[in-house]
Each structure stands twice: as C-alpha cells, then as structure tokens.
Amino acid sequence: VLVTGSSGLIGRWIGQRLDAEGIEWAGVDRLAKIEGQGASAHYQLDLCDQSELEQAFTEFQPTHVIHLAARCDLDGKTVEDYEVNRGGVEGLCAVIKATPSVQRAVYTSSQLVCNVGYVPKSDTDYCPHTVYGESKVATEEVVRRLDGGGVEWCLARPTTVWGPHMGAHYQSLLKHIKKGTYFHSGSGALYKSYSYAENIAHQYYQLLLADKTQVHEQVFYMADYEPLSLRDYANRLADEMCVKRSPTVPLPVAKLIALCGDLLNA
C-alpha cells in the first residue's frame, strides 16, 4: 500500500493500522517520516512533482494507493492556490495508470464539496461555499475524467477528524472551552458528524479490502455512526477538563458579536 499524506493526522493512523495488520506500505509526504512509523519506505516529495512521484511508484510498486495529500486550510483566495488538489491529483492518476502493479486507489475528497445543510441529488451535484470546497470538486472531477488512473477507484469524503496528533486549528476548541471563552450560539440543537482518527483509519482499511462491486466508482462519506450535538459535545469536554460548562448566548447577540469581529478584521 502506498499512502500519500502519510505524515498527516489520518495518514499517521492509517500507517498504524497497516503496521498492526503486518502490511508492507510506503509513505509519500512533503514532511519527513514520522518517528516510529513502520513504513518500509518514505518518499519526501511534493505531489505536484510528477517525476519524483513516478520514481517512488517505480521503486515501491504498490498494489493499492490511499491518497490523502492535499491543501486543507480555508485561507486560499482562488482555486489555483490549491493546485495540489487538482494538478497534483491529475499527476497522481497519470502515474497510477503507468504503474501496472496498482489495482485499487482510494482518493480523498471532502464533505465541503457541498455547503453545510445542502443535500445533493447525486454524487456529482456539487454546491461548495468555500474555495477549498471548489478545489475538492476539482479533485473529484479529475478522478472521474481520468477514471482514477484506469484502476478500481472510489472517492472518500471525510468529515472533521479528531484525536491524538490533530492540528492546532481543532485543538483551539479545547483551549477556548478550558479558558471559558467558548459559548453556544442560540438555544437550538446543532448536530454534526465527527470521526475519531482510529475509526476513520479502520474505514479506509475496509475500502482496501472490500469487493470491487462494493467500492468501484462509489463515493463514501466517512464519519462515526451518529452525529453529535455540538452543545452536548462541548459540555462533555468541559466536564472532562473539570471546568465550567460554556454559556449560551442568544443568536442575535452572537450574530452581532460576529459582525463586530468582521468589521474589526476589515
């Protein structure tokens, strides 16, 4: 198995799962190999560098590919700022097509190919509301246009992933709850799907094992079984940290605070 983005949160946990299963695997990432990973090879390269990517595939000869590498922040101004999510995937499909050993590839997209709350009518009914979401639409369009490199393929749309090694962006929620600077907006219930890192690694592993008829050209939403109430989730986190539960601010007041923040940023 070859895993792109192997030094990221999901990649680290997938690597641990492959280690536990005794499966030989290689990592591809712009960052160095994570200490303790059991990968038999690690290729530190930019996914957009197709020649280096070709060399890695030629040397390792994978039978399966899990593609995770991407730019995932929301700071980009144009889709071109997320070239790895389009051009990088295009190059990856070409390399997969040129590598006869590859049998299956799992390409990672995002739930943000559709706006929150939008229910798509089909797998290609897109409604992104961020530039990042648009870049992941481009990811999916490339995979479909190039038939995933001519092998068995599927698309994964993960939700928010949490757990050990998660980035500072997600850790900030814990910090604000602990400091008492987090508050609930409005009294209504808001539910969101999350995925614990070890759980999503298990799901990716199952996509490698499943029969072709169950995965080929399919789209999978990756999340834990039940959506969580954000209010209950934050309150339980506060309880675990032995701090006061977060207060509730009326929705009009929360919107006013947000507007003031927008004006200050402007």
DRENDO-1510 file (C-alpha; in Angstrom, 1 decimal, always signed):
<recs>
REC; n; res; u; v; w
REC; 1; VAL; +0.0; +0.0; +0.0 .
REC; 2; LEU; +1.2; +3.5; -0.8 .
REC; 3; VAL; -0.2; +6.3; +1.3 .
REC; 4; THR; +0.1; +9.9; +0.2 .
REC; 5; GLY; -0.1; +12.5; +3.0 .
REC; 6; SER; +1.3; +9.8; +5.4 .
REC; 7; SER; +2.6; +12.4; +7.9 .
REC; 8; GLY; -0.8; +14.0; +8.4 .
REC; 9; LEU; -3.4; +13.1; +11.0 .
REC; 10; ILE; -5.3; +10.5; +9.0 .
REC; 11; GLY; -2.1; +9.2; +7.4 .
REC; 12; ARG; -0.5; +8.6; +10.7 .
REC; 13; TRP; -3.4; +6.5; +11.9 .
REC; 14; ILE; -3.7; +4.6; +8.7 .
REC; 15; GLY; +0.0; +3.8; +9.0 .
REC; 16; GLN; -0.5; +2.5; +12.5 .
REC; 17; ARG; -3.4; +0.3; +11.2 .
REC; 18; LEU; -1.3; -1.1; +8.3 .
REC; 19; ASP; +1.6; -1.8; +10.8 .
REC; 20; ALA; -0.8; -3.7; +13.1 .
REC; 21; GLU; -2.1; -5.8; +10.1 .
REC; 22; GLY; +1.5; -6.6; +9.1 .
REC; 23; ILE; +1.0; -5.0; +5.7 .
REC; 24; GLU; +4.0; -3.5; +3.8 .
REC; 25; TRP; +3.5; +0.1; +3.0 .
REC; 26; ALA; +5.2; +3.3; +1.9 .
REC; 27; GLY; +4.6; +6.9; +2.7 .
REC; 28; VAL; +4.6; +10.0; +0.5 .
REC; 29; ASP; +4.6; +13.4; +2.1 .
REC; 30; ARG; +6.2; +16.8; +1.9 .
REC; 31; LEU; +7.2; +16.3; +5.5 .
REC; 32; ALA; +9.7; +13.9; +6.9 .
REC; 33; LYS; +8.8; +10.4; +8.1 .
REC; 34; ILE; +7.0; +10.3; +11.4 .
REC; 35; GLU; +9.2; +8.7; +14.1 .
REC; 36; GLY; +8.0; +5.2; +14.9 .
REC; 37; GLN; +6.2; +4.6; +11.7 .
REC; 38; GLY; +6.7; +1.2; +10.3 .
REC; 39; ALA; +6.7; +2.2; +6.6 .
REC; 40; SER; +9.3; +0.2; +4.6 .
REC; 41; ALA; +9.9; +3.4; +2.5 .
REC; 42; HIS; +9.2; +7.1; +2.8 .
REC; 43; TYR; +9.4; +9.5; -0.1 .
REC; 44; GLN; +9.6; +13.1; +0.9 .
REC; 45; LEU; +8.3; +15.0; -2.1 .
REC; 46; ASP; +5.8; +17.4; -3.4 .
REC; 47; LEU; +2.8; +15.6; -5.1 .
REC; 48; CYS; +2.9; +18.1; -7.9 .
REC; 49; ASP; +6.5; +16.9; -8.8 .
REC; 50; GLN; +5.4; +14.1; -11.1 .
REC; 51; SER; +8.9; +12.9; -12.0 .
REC; 52; GLU; +9.7; +12.2; -8.3 .
REC; 53; LEU; +6.3; +10.6; -7.8 .
REC; 54; GLU; +6.9; +8.3; -10.8 .
REC; 55; GLN; +10.2; +7.3; -9.2 .
REC; 56; ALA; +8.6; +6.5; -5.9 .
REC; 57; PHE; +5.9; +4.3; -7.7 .
REC; 58; THR; +8.5; +2.6; -9.8 .
REC; 59; GLU; +10.7; +1.8; -6.8 .
REC; 60; PHE; +7.9; +0.6; -4.5 .
REC; 61; GLN; +5.4; -0.9; -7.0 .
REC; 62; PRO; +2.3; -0.6; -4.8 .
REC; 63; THR; -0.8; -2.7; -5.4 .
REC; 64; HIS; -3.1; -0.2; -3.5 .
REC; 65; VAL; -3.0; +3.5; -3.1 .
REC; 66; ILE; -4.6; +5.7; -0.4 .
REC; 67; HIS; -4.5; +9.3; -1.5 .
REC; 68; LEU; -4.7; +11.8; +1.4 .
REC; 69; ALA; -2.2; +14.6; +0.5 .
REC; 70; ALA; -3.9; +17.9; -0.1 .
REC; 71; ARG; -4.0; +21.5; +1.0 .
REC; 72; CYS; -6.9; +21.6; +3.5 .
REC; 73; ASP; -6.9; +25.1; +5.0 .
REC; 74; LEU; -9.5; +27.7; +4.2 .
REC; 75; ASP; -7.1; +30.6; +3.6 .
REC; 76; GLY; -6.7; +30.3; -0.2 .
REC; 77; LYS; -8.2; +33.1; -2.3 .
REC; 78; THR; -8.6; +31.2; -5.6 .
REC; 79; VAL; -8.7; +27.6; -6.7 .
REC; 80; GLU; -5.2; +28.0; -8.2 .
REC; 81; ASP; -4.0; +28.4; -4.6 .
REC; 82; TYR; -4.9; +24.7; -4.1 .
REC; 83; GLU; -3.1; +23.3; -7.1 .
REC; 84; VAL; -2.1; +20.1; -5.3 .
REC; 85; ASN; -5.9; +19.3; -5.1 .
REC; 86; ARG; -6.2; +19.5; -8.9 .
REC; 87; GLY; -2.9; +19.3; -10.7 .
REC; 88; GLY; -1.4; +17.0; -8.0 .
REC; 89; VAL; -4.3; +14.6; -8.4 .
REC; 90; GLU; -4.1; +14.7; -12.2 .
REC; 91; GLY; -0.4; +13.8; -12.0 .
REC; 92; LEU; -1.1; +11.0; -9.5 .
REC; 93; CYS; -3.7; +9.5; -11.8 .
REC; 94; ALA; -1.2; +9.5; -14.7 .
REC; 95; VAL; +1.4; +7.8; -12.5 .
REC; 96; ILE; -1.1; +5.2; -11.4 .
REC; 97; LYS; -2.0; +4.5; -15.0 .
REC; 98; ALA; +1.6; +4.0; -15.8 .
REC; 99; THR; +2.2; +1.6; -12.9 .
REC; 100; PRO; +0.9; -1.9; -13.8 .
REC; 101; SER; +1.1; -3.2; -10.2 .
REC; 102; VAL; -1.7; -0.8; -8.9 .
REC; 103; GLN; -5.0; -2.5; -8.6 .
REC; 104; ARG; -7.1; +0.0; -6.5 .
REC; 105; ALA; -6.9; +3.6; -5.5 .
REC; 106; VAL; -8.9; +5.5; -2.8 .
REC; 107; TYR; -9.0; +9.2; -3.5 .
REC; 108; THR; -9.8; +11.6; -0.6 .
REC; 109; SER; -12.2; +14.5; -1.3 .
REC; 110; SER; -14.2; +16.4; +1.3 .
REC; 111; GLN; -17.7; +16.8; +2.6 .
REC; 112; LEU; -17.2; +20.5; +1.7 .
REC; 113; VAL; -17.9; +19.8; -2.0 .
REC; 114; CYS; -21.4; +20.8; -0.7 .
REC; 115; ASN; -22.4; +23.5; +1.6 .
REC; 116; VAL; -23.4; +22.5; +5.1 .
REC; 117; GLY; -27.0; +21.5; +5.1 .
REC; 118; TYR; -27.2; +21.0; +1.4 .
REC; 119; VAL; -28.5; +17.6; +0.4 .
REC; 120; PRO; -27.0; +16.6; -3.0 .
REC; 121; LYS; -29.3; +14.9; -5.5 .
REC; 122; SER; -26.4; +12.8; -6.9 .
REC; 123; ASP; -22.7; +12.2; -6.4 .
REC; 124; THR; -21.9; +14.9; -8.9 .
REC; 125; ASP; -24.4; +17.5; -7.6 .
REC; 126; TYR; -21.9; +20.0; -6.1 .
REC; 127; CYS; -22.6; +23.1; -4.0 .
REC; 128; PRO; -19.3; +24.3; -2.5 .
REC; 129; HIS; -19.3; +27.5; -0.4 .
REC; 130; THR; -15.5; +27.9; +0.0 .
REC; 131; VAL; -12.6; +28.0; -2.4 .
REC; 132; TYR; -11.3; +24.9; -0.6 .
REC; 133; GLY; -14.6; +23.1; -1.4 .
REC; 134; GLU; -14.3; +24.2; -5.0 .
REC; 135; SER; -10.8; +22.7; -5.1 .
REC; 136; LYS; -12.1; +19.4; -3.9 .
REC; 137; VAL; -14.8; +19.4; -6.6 .
REC; 138; ALA; -11.9; +19.7; -9.0 .
REC; 139; THR; -10.3; +16.7; -7.3 .
REC; 140; GLU; -13.4; +14.6; -7.9 .
REC; 141; GLU; -13.8; +15.9; -11.5 .
REC; 142; VAL; -10.2; +14.9; -12.3 .
REC; 143; VAL; -10.6; +11.4; -10.8 .
REC; 144; ARG; -13.8; +10.9; -12.8 .
REC; 145; ARG; -12.4; +12.3; -16.0 .
REC; 146; LEU; -9.2; +10.1; -15.8 .
REC; 147; ASP; -11.1; +7.1; -14.5 .
REC; 148; GLY; -9.0; +7.0; -11.4 .
REC; 149; GLY; -5.9; +6.1; -13.4 .
REC; 150; GLY; -7.6; +3.2; -15.1 .
REC; 151; VAL; -7.8; +1.0; -11.9 .
REC; 152; GLU; -10.5; +0.2; -9.3 .
REC; 153; TRP; -11.2; +3.5; -7.6 .
REC; 154; CYS; -13.5; +5.3; -5.1 .
REC; 155; LEU; -13.8; +8.7; -3.5 .
REC; 156; ALA; -13.9; +9.4; +0.2 .
REC; 157; ARG; -15.5; +12.5; +1.7 .
REC; 158; PRO; -14.3; +12.6; +5.4 .
REC; 159; THR; -15.9; +14.8; +8.0 .
REC; 160; THR; -14.0; +16.6; +10.7 .
REC; 161; VAL; -11.4; +14.2; +12.2 .
REC; 162; TRP; -10.3; +14.5; +15.8 .
REC; 163; GLY; -7.9; +12.5; +18.1 .
REC; 164; PRO; -4.2; +12.4; +19.0 .
REC; 165; HIS; -2.0; +14.4; +16.7 .
REC; 166; MET; -4.8; +16.7; +15.4 .
REC; 167; GLY; -3.8; +20.1; +14.3 .
REC; 168; ALA; -3.8; +23.4; +16.2 .
REC; 169; HIS; -7.0; +24.5; +14.4 .
REC; 170; TYR; -9.0; +21.8; +16.0 .
REC; 171; GLN; -7.2; +22.0; +19.3 .
REC; 172; SER; -8.3; +25.6; +19.6 .
REC; 173; LEU; -11.8; +24.5; +20.6 .
REC; 174; LEU; -10.4; +22.6; +23.6 .
REC; 175; LYS; -8.4; +25.7; +24.6 .
REC; 176; HIS; -11.3; +28.1; +24.4 .
REC; 177; ILE; -13.5; +25.7; +26.4 .
REC; 178; LYS; -10.8; +25.4; +29.1 .
REC; 179; LYS; -10.3; +29.2; +29.2 .
REC; 180; GLY; -14.0; +29.9; +29.3 .
REC; 181; THR; -14.1; +31.9; +26.1 .
REC; 182; TYR; -16.3; +29.5; +24.1 .
REC; 183; PHE; -20.0; +30.0; +24.1 .
REC; 184; HIS; -23.0; +28.3; +22.5 .
REC; 185; SER; -24.9; +30.4; +19.9 .
REC; 186; GLY; -28.6; +30.2; +20.4 .
REC; 187; SER; -30.7; +27.6; +22.2 .
REC; 188; GLY; -31.4; +25.3; +19.2 .
REC; 189; ALA; -29.7; +21.9; +18.7 .
REC; 190; LEU; -27.0; +21.7; +16.2 .
REC; 191; TYR; -25.7; +18.3; +15.1 .
REC; 192; LYS; -22.5; +17.5; +13.3 .
REC; 193; SER; -20.8; +14.3; +12.2 .
REC; 194; TYR; -17.3; +13.7; +13.5 .
REC; 195; SER; -14.8; +10.9; +13.1 .
REC; 196; TYR; -12.3; +9.7; +15.6 .
REC; 197; ALA; -8.9; +9.2; +13.9 .
REC; 198; GLU; -8.6; +5.5; +14.7 .
REC; 199; ASN; -12.2; +4.9; +13.4 .
REC; 200; ILE; -11.6; +6.6; +10.0 .
REC; 201; ALA; -8.3; +4.6; +9.6 .
REC; 202; HIS; -10.4; +1.5; +10.0 .
REC; 203; GLN; -12.9; +2.7; +7.4 .
REC; 204; TYR; -10.1; +3.4; +4.9 .
REC; 205; TYR; -8.6; +0.0; +5.6 .
REC; 206; GLN; -12.0; -1.6; +4.8 .
REC; 207; LEU; -12.1; +0.2; +1.4 .
REC; 208; LEU; -8.9; -1.6; +0.6 .
REC; 209; LEU; -10.4; -5.0; +1.3 .
REC; 210; ALA; -14.0; -4.6; +0.0 .
REC; 211; ASP; -15.1; -6.4; -3.1 .
REC; 212; LYS; -14.8; -4.4; -6.3 .
REC; 213; THR; -18.6; -4.3; -6.7 .
REC; 214; GLN; -19.0; -2.5; -3.4 .
REC; 215; VAL; -16.4; +0.3; -4.0 .
REC; 216; HIS; -15.6; +0.8; -7.7 .
REC; 217; GLU; -16.7; +4.4; -8.8 .
REC; 218; GLN; -18.5; +4.9; -5.5 .
REC; 219; VAL; -18.5; +7.9; -3.1 .
REC; 220; PHE; -18.2; +7.3; +0.6 .
REC; 221; TYR; -19.0; +9.7; +3.4 .
REC; 222; MET; -16.5; +9.0; +6.2 .
REC; 223; ALA; -17.9; +9.6; +9.7 .
REC; 224; ASP; -18.6; +7.9; +13.0 .
REC; 225; TYR; -22.0; +6.3; +13.3 .
REC; 226; GLU; -24.2; +9.0; +14.9 .
REC; 227; PRO; -24.0; +12.8; +14.6 .
REC; 228; LEU; -23.1; +14.6; +17.8 .
REC; 229; SER; -24.9; +17.5; +19.4 .
REC; 230; LEU; -22.3; +20.3; +19.5 .
REC; 231; ARG; -23.8; +21.6; +22.7 .
REC; 232; ASP; -23.5; +18.1; +24.4 .
REC; 233; TYR; -20.1; +17.6; +22.9 .
REC; 234; ALA; -18.7; +20.9; +24.2 .
REC; 235; ASN; -20.3; +20.4; +27.6 .
REC; 236; ARG; -18.9; +16.9; +28.0 .
REC; 237; LEU; -15.5; +18.2; +27.0 .
REC; 238; ALA; -15.8; +20.8; +29.8 .
REC; 239; ASP; -16.8; +18.1; +32.3 .
REC; 240; GLU; -13.7; +16.0; +31.3 .
REC; 241; MET; -11.5; +19.1; +31.8 .
REC; 242; CYS; -13.2; +19.9; +35.1 .
REC; 243; VAL; -14.1; +23.4; +34.0 .
REC; 244; LYS; -17.4; +25.3; +33.9 .
REC; 245; ARG; -19.7; +24.5; +31.1 .
REC; 246; SER; -19.9; +27.0; +28.3 .
REC; 247; PRO; -22.7; +29.6; +28.5 .
REC; 248; THR; -25.4; +30.1; +25.9 .
REC; 249; VAL; -25.6; +33.5; +24.0 .
REC; 250; PRO; -28.9; +34.4; +22.2 .
REC; 251; LEU; -28.4; +34.0; +18.5 .
REC; 252; PRO; -29.0; +37.7; +17.6 .
REC; 253; VAL; -26.3; +38.7; +20.1 .
REC; 254; ALA; -23.9; +36.1; +18.7 .
REC; 255; LYS; -24.5; +37.5; +15.2 .
REC; 256; LEU; -23.8; +41.0; +16.4 .
REC; 257; ILE; -20.5; +39.8; +18.0 .
REC; 258; ALA; -19.6; +38.1; +14.7 .
REC; 259; LEU; -20.4; +41.3; +12.8 .
REC; 260; CYS; -18.2; +43.3; +15.1 .
REC; 261; GLY; -15.4; +40.8; +14.6 .
REC; 262; ASP; -15.8; +41.1; +10.8 .
REC; 263; LEU; -15.6; +44.9; +11.0 .
REC; 264; LEU; -12.5; +44.8; +13.1 .
REC; 265; ASN; -10.8; +42.4; +10.7 .
REC; 266; ALA; -11.8; +44.6; +7.8 .
</recs>
